[in-house]
Amino acid sequence: MAEMRKRTSMSVLEMGRMLGLGKTESYWLIKKNYFKTILVGNTMRVMIDSFEESVSYTHLRAHETGAYL
């Protein structure tokens, strides 16, 4: 049997859906270097570990200050 590999990246649109953002806002976050990305052919992919770190940090910081985005 073949081993299942853990996903290490996701599409920019998938990341946007998870955050409740549209295409333009999602690519704006990428341009501002909020997440690590790679290019696979002509497709930009968001690294899942970078996404999880950033979202966790933002959530924890907002919880500390009471300022949710």
Protein Blocks (a to p, Z undefined) as FASTA:
>chain_A
ZZddddfbdcfklmmmmnopafklmmmmmmnopaccddehjaccddfklmmmmmmmmmmm
mmmnopaZZ
